[in-house]
Amino acid sequence: MLPGPKVTIEIASARGVAPWVDCISPASHSAFSTPVEMMQFIDRPAHAVGGKPDRLQLCIGHPWEWFASARPCSRRITPDFIVVDGAEGGTGAAPLEFTDHVGAPLQEGLLLVHNTLVGLALRDKVKLGCAARWSAPSTSPRMMALGADWCTLPAVSIFAGLHPGAALHTGMCPTGVSTQDPRASARWSVPTKAERV
């Protein structure tokens, strides 16, 4: 769901929806409807671009949904790598109810994916990464000890420039990172920032 304040005229035109009204995206994907079709869909772009690595990035919801997605992997439809996001990463586009109460925490999700791949004898074939919102230096080594091959810190680098009390989900982010306000987002001009740095 993209909250109304973020549905600008440009975004509304691209999505074919009314501007300034909450945009509720469908919960399903039009390109596939089963776990096997999803894995085939993930595999298709890799062949189209000359064998580049294909990936699956997800935040664990219900464990049975992940098990259903993992099963086709044992039938030779295997992504080159999987990135597990933690629910604590959140998103500035979603309503707070979603960011606060939907999805499994990173540690729980990572363990489930790692153990499932081990159980399917696929762990040595599929690289496993993780991403979430954290700032403690000990988090990355801990996640790697739990099975991750690497960790990314996308949220930390974004939040470093954010005001701690910013209401990202409203589209009124004062720093311009998560806003559609041209005056606020103009502060994030790459040439300007490059000169400053």
C-alpha positions as CSV (number, residue, x, y, z in Angstrom):
1,M,0.0,0.0,0.0
2,L,1.4,3.4,-1.0
3,P,-0.2,6.1,1.2
4,G,-2.1,8.8,-0.5
5,P,0.4,11.7,0.3
6,K,3.0,9.8,-1.8
7,V,0.7,9.1,-4.8
8,T,1.7,12.2,-6.8
9,I,0.2,13.0,-10.2
10,E,3.3,11.4,-11.9
11,I,3.0,8.2,-9.8
12,A,-0.8,8.1,-10.3
13,S,-0.3,8.4,-14.0
14,A,2.3,5.6,-14.2
15,R,0.1,3.3,-12.1
16,G,-3.2,4.3,-13.6
17,V,-4.8,5.3,-10.2
18,A,-6.2,8.4,-8.7
19,P,-3.7,10.9,-7.3
20,W,-3.4,11.6,-3.6
21,V,-5.5,8.5,-2.7
22,D,-4.1,5.4,-1.0
23,C,-2.9,3.0,-3.7
24,I,-3.5,-0.5,-2.7
25,S,-1.4,-2.8,-4.8
26,P,-2.6,-6.4,-5.5
27,A,-1.3,-9.0,-3.0
28,S,-0.5,-11.3,-5.9
29,H,1.8,-11.1,-8.9
30,S,0.3,-11.2,-12.4
31,A,3.3,-13.1,-13.8
32,F,2.8,-16.2,-11.7
33,S,0.4,-17.9,-9.4
34,T,2.2,-20.9,-7.9
35,P,5.6,-21.4,-6.2
36,V,6.9,-23.4,-9.3
37,E,5.8,-20.6,-11.6
38,M,7.5,-18.1,-9.3
39,M,10.8,-19.9,-9.4
40,Q,10.5,-20.2,-13.2
41,F,9.8,-16.4,-13.3
42,I,12.9,-15.7,-11.2
43,D,15.0,-17.9,-13.5
44,R,13.8,-16.3,-16.8
45,P,15.6,-12.9,-16.6
46,A,19.0,-14.7,-15.9
47,H,18.8,-16.5,-19.2
48,A,17.7,-13.3,-21.0
49,V,20.8,-11.4,-19.9
50,G,23.4,-13.9,-20.6
51,G,23.4,-16.1,-17.5
52,K,23.7,-13.3,-14.9
53,P,23.0,-14.5,-11.3
54,D,19.3,-14.7,-10.4
55,R,18.0,-14.1,-6.9
56,L,15.1,-14.3,-4.6
57,Q,14.7,-11.6,-2.0
58,L,12.1,-12.0,0.7
59,C,10.9,-11.4,4.2
60,I,9.5,-14.5,5.8
61,G,5.8,-14.3,6.6
62,H,4.2,-17.7,7.3
63,P,6.8,-20.5,7.3
64,W,4.6,-22.7,5.1
65,E,4.8,-20.1,2.4
66,W,8.6,-20.3,2.4
67,F,8.5,-24.1,2.4
68,A,6.2,-24.0,-0.7
69,S,8.6,-21.7,-2.4
70,A,11.7,-23.8,-1.4
71,R,10.2,-27.0,-2.7
72,P,10.7,-26.2,-6.4
73,C,14.4,-25.5,-5.6
74,S,14.8,-29.3,-5.2
75,R,13.6,-29.7,-8.7
76,R,16.6,-28.0,-10.3
77,I,15.0,-24.5,-10.3
78,T,17.4,-22.9,-7.9
79,P,18.3,-19.2,-7.6
80,D,21.9,-18.4,-7.4
81,F,21.4,-16.4,-4.2
82,I,18.7,-15.6,-1.7
83,V,18.5,-12.4,0.4
84,V,16.5,-12.6,3.6
85,D,15.1,-9.3,4.8
86,G,14.0,-8.8,8.4
87,A,10.7,-7.3,9.2
88,E,12.5,-4.8,11.4
89,G,13.9,-3.2,8.2
90,G,10.5,-1.8,7.4
91,T,9.7,0.5,4.5
92,G,8.8,4.1,4.4
93,A,6.1,3.4,1.9
94,A,3.9,1.2,4.0
95,P,1.5,2.0,6.7
96,L,2.9,1.7,10.2
97,E,0.7,-1.3,11.0
98,F,2.5,-3.2,8.2
99,T,6.0,-2.2,9.2
100,D,5.4,-2.9,12.9
101,H,3.5,-6.2,12.7
102,V,4.0,-8.1,9.4
103,G,6.9,-10.4,8.7
104,A,9.5,-12.3,10.7
105,P,12.5,-10.7,12.4
106,L,15.7,-11.2,10.4
107,Q,17.3,-13.8,12.8
108,E,14.2,-16.0,12.7
109,G,13.8,-15.7,8.9
110,L,17.5,-16.3,8.2
111,L,17.5,-19.4,10.4
112,L,14.4,-20.8,8.7
113,V,15.8,-20.2,5.2
114,H,19.3,-21.6,6.1
115,N,17.9,-24.7,7.8
116,T,15.5,-25.4,4.9
117,L,18.3,-25.2,2.3
118,V,20.4,-27.5,4.5
119,G,17.5,-29.9,4.7
120,L,17.1,-29.9,0.9
121,A,20.8,-30.4,0.4
122,L,21.0,-27.0,-1.4
123,R,22.9,-24.9,1.0
124,D,26.2,-25.4,-0.8
125,K,24.6,-24.4,-4.2
126,V,22.7,-21.3,-3.0
127,K,24.4,-18.3,-1.5
128,L,22.5,-16.6,1.4
129,G,22.6,-13.0,2.2
130,C,20.6,-10.9,4.7
131,A,19.5,-7.3,5.1
132,A,17.7,-5.5,7.9
133,R,17.8,-2.3,10.0
134,W,20.5,-2.5,12.6
135,S,23.3,-0.4,13.8
136,A,25.1,-2.6,16.4
137,P,28.5,-3.7,15.0
138,S,27.9,-7.2,16.5
139,T,24.8,-7.9,14.3
140,S,26.6,-8.7,11.1
141,P,29.0,-11.3,12.6
142,R,26.1,-12.8,14.5
143,M,24.0,-13.2,11.3
144,M,27.0,-14.7,9.5
145,A,27.5,-17.2,12.4
146,L,23.8,-18.1,11.9
147,G,24.3,-19.0,8.3
148,A,24.5,-15.8,6.1
149,D,27.3,-15.6,3.6
150,W,27.1,-11.8,3.7
151,C,25.1,-9.0,5.2
152,T,24.1,-5.7,3.8
153,L,23.3,-2.5,5.7
154,P,21.1,-0.6,3.4
155,A,18.8,0.8,6.0
156,V,21.6,2.1,8.2
157,S,23.1,4.1,5.4
158,I,19.7,5.6,4.6
159,F,18.7,6.3,8.2
160,A,22.0,8.0,8.8
161,G,20.6,11.0,6.9
162,L,17.1,10.9,8.4
163,H,15.6,12.8,11.2
164,P,14.9,10.3,14.0
165,G,11.3,11.5,14.3
166,A,10.5,11.5,10.6
167,A,7.1,10.1,9.7
168,L,8.3,8.3,6.5
169,H,4.9,6.7,5.8
170,T,3.3,10.2,5.5
171,G,5.4,11.4,2.7
172,M,6.5,14.4,4.8
173,C,10.1,13.3,5.5
174,P,11.9,16.5,6.5
175,T,15.2,15.4,5.0
176,G,13.8,14.6,1.6
177,V,14.8,10.9,1.5
178,S,11.3,9.5,1.6
179,T,9.2,12.2,0.1
180,Q,7.6,13.3,-3.1
181,D,8.1,17.0,-2.3
182,P,10.4,18.4,-5.0
183,R,11.7,21.1,-2.6
184,A,12.7,18.5,0.0
185,S,14.1,15.9,-2.4
186,A,16.1,18.6,-4.2
187,R,18.4,18.5,-1.1
188,W,19.6,15.1,-2.3
189,S,21.2,16.4,-5.5
190,V,24.1,14.1,-6.2
191,P,26.3,16.8,-7.7
192,T,25.7,19.1,-4.8
193,K,26.4,16.4,-2.2
194,A,29.5,15.3,-4.1
195,E,30.9,18.9,-3.9
196,R,30.2,19.1,-0.2
197,V,31.8,15.7,0.5
